[in-house]
Structures are given as C-alpha cells and as structure tokens.
Amino acid sequence: MRTSDTAQPTRLRRSGNEQGQALLLIHGWAQDQRIFDELRMALNAEFDIYSYDRPGYGASSLAPNLAQEHLDAAQLVAEIGREKVIILGLVKAHASRHDLPARRPRMCKS
C-alpha cells in the first residue's frame, strides 16, 4: 500500500459477521464506500464485509492511479488475511477487480 494512505483510519472499513465469508466491496467512479451502506446492512448477518475508498474518492487523500489500484486491492486482501475473499466491484472498480486476478492469480479463484 502506498505509504501516504496508511495513516487513514477509514481506509478499510469492516462490519458484519466475523465468522462469515469475507466480502470486499470496491466502489465505482465518482463514488465512495458509502454507496454500499444499504447492501452492507442487508448482508451483515451473513458476511464479514470490507470496503475502502479508492484513491481520489471519499476519505482517501491519494490521487487516482488506475495502474496502481490492483496493488492496493492485493494489499487489502492480504490485510484481510482470509483464505478466500469474494470481491464485488462496480463499473470503474473493474481495474482493481480484474487486474488483481490477472496479476495475482494465486490470490484469486474463479
């Protein structure tokens, strides 16, 4: 993770059932992680839910950098520390969602 982002306590938000399957939510263009608030409430009982603000949005102080986002997503998956993490991304989140499996295939399973 880029060091200028590590001090942000809102970078990775967690809620839900810690015993449930891990679910990482990646918001799309011109949004922030609040876009998932209703979904989070609906799924909290079943899933261990994580989300974050992509660079350039919400609480992130970083400038957007699509070439870097798969690395950010990979770092967050590693921080979650679970064997399996479901990734749900919206539209422009595709850079993180699709680049991560392509560049780190051992982290991901179809």
ABEGO torsion letter per residue (X at the ends): XBAAAAABAAABBBBEBAABBBBBBBBBBGBBAAAAAAAAAAAAAABBBBBBBBBGBEABABBBBAAAAAAAAAAAAAAAGBABBBBBBBGAAAAAAAAAAAABAAABBX
